[in-house]
Amino acid sequence: MALSVNIVTAEESILAQNDVQKIVVPASDGQITILPSHASLMTSLAAGSMTLYGANGVETISLAGGFLQVVNNEVNILADVPEDEEGM
């Protein structure tokens, strides 16, 4: 079982991946890890690095904040990305 992850900004979709095994995100109350079968969750994100662990290895994305929702192994992130990261 894997997670389906969608990351969007106000301007564009920056990631849509269906084979993610683990995500580590900078939540507003501290760093949290999302695994398959995670309980439903809605939280705000703080500035920091988000790390995705998938079939193609490890990927890190810088965030300037945003919101994260987890429902039925689907993770949706509405993110603010730092100015120098836009247009990845």
C-alpha positions as CSV (number, residue, x, y, z in Angstrom):
1,M,0.0,0.0,0.0
2,A,1.3,3.5,-0.9
3,L,0.2,7.1,-0.5
4,S,-1.0,9.3,-3.3
5,V,0.5,12.8,-2.9
6,N,-0.7,16.0,-4.6
7,I,1.1,19.3,-4.0
8,V,-0.3,22.5,-5.5
9,T,0.5,26.1,-5.1
10,A,-1.7,29.1,-6.0
11,E,-0.1,29.1,-9.5
12,E,0.3,25.4,-10.4
13,S,0.5,21.7,-9.5
14,I,4.1,20.9,-8.6
15,L,3.8,17.2,-7.7
16,A,1.4,14.3,-8.3
17,Q,2.8,11.0,-7.2
18,N,1.1,7.7,-6.4
19,D,3.9,5.5,-5.0
20,V,5.0,7.4,-1.8
21,Q,5.8,5.2,1.2
22,K,6.4,7.9,3.8
23,I,6.2,11.7,4.0
24,V,7.9,13.9,6.7
25,V,6.5,17.4,6.9
26,P,7.1,20.5,9.0
27,A,3.7,20.9,10.7
28,S,3.0,24.1,12.6
29,D,3.3,22.1,15.9
30,G,6.4,20.2,14.9
31,Q,7.6,17.6,12.4
32,I,5.2,14.8,11.6
33,T,5.5,11.6,9.6
34,I,2.6,10.3,7.4
35,L,2.6,6.6,6.6
36,P,0.0,4.5,4.6
37,S,-3.3,4.0,6.5
38,H,-2.7,7.2,8.5
39,A,-5.7,8.6,10.3
40,S,-7.5,11.4,8.7
41,L,-5.8,14.7,9.4
42,M,-5.9,18.4,8.6
43,T,-3.0,20.6,9.7
44,S,-1.2,23.8,8.8
45,L,2.4,23.6,7.7
46,A,5.4,25.7,8.8
47,A,8.3,26.8,6.7
48,G,10.8,24.0,6.3
49,S,11.7,21.0,4.2
50,M,9.2,18.2,3.3
51,T,10.8,14.8,2.5
52,L,9.0,12.2,0.3
53,Y,10.2,8.6,0.3
54,G,9.0,6.8,-2.8
55,A,9.9,4.1,-5.3
56,N,12.3,6.4,-7.1
57,G,14.2,7.4,-3.9
58,V,14.1,10.4,-1.6
59,E,12.9,13.8,-2.7
60,T,13.0,17.0,-0.7
61,I,10.8,20.1,-1.3
62,S,11.2,23.4,0.5
63,L,8.0,24.9,1.8
64,A,7.2,28.4,3.1
65,G,4.0,27.2,4.8
66,G,0.6,25.9,3.7
67,F,-1.9,23.2,4.6
68,L,-2.0,19.4,4.5
69,Q,-4.9,17.0,4.4
70,V,-4.8,13.2,4.7
71,V,-7.9,11.1,3.8
72,N,-7.9,7.4,2.8
73,N,-4.2,7.3,1.8
74,E,-4.5,10.5,-0.3
75,V,-2.4,13.4,0.9
76,N,-3.3,16.8,-0.5
77,I,-1.0,19.8,0.2
78,L,-1.7,23.4,-0.6
79,A,1.7,24.9,-0.3
80,D,3.5,28.1,-0.3
81,V,7.0,27.7,-1.8
82,P,9.9,30.0,-1.3
83,E,10.5,32.6,-4.1
84,D,13.7,30.8,-5.3
85,E,11.9,27.4,-5.6
86,E,9.0,28.6,-7.9
87,G,9.0,27.1,-11.3
88,M,10.7,23.9,-10.2
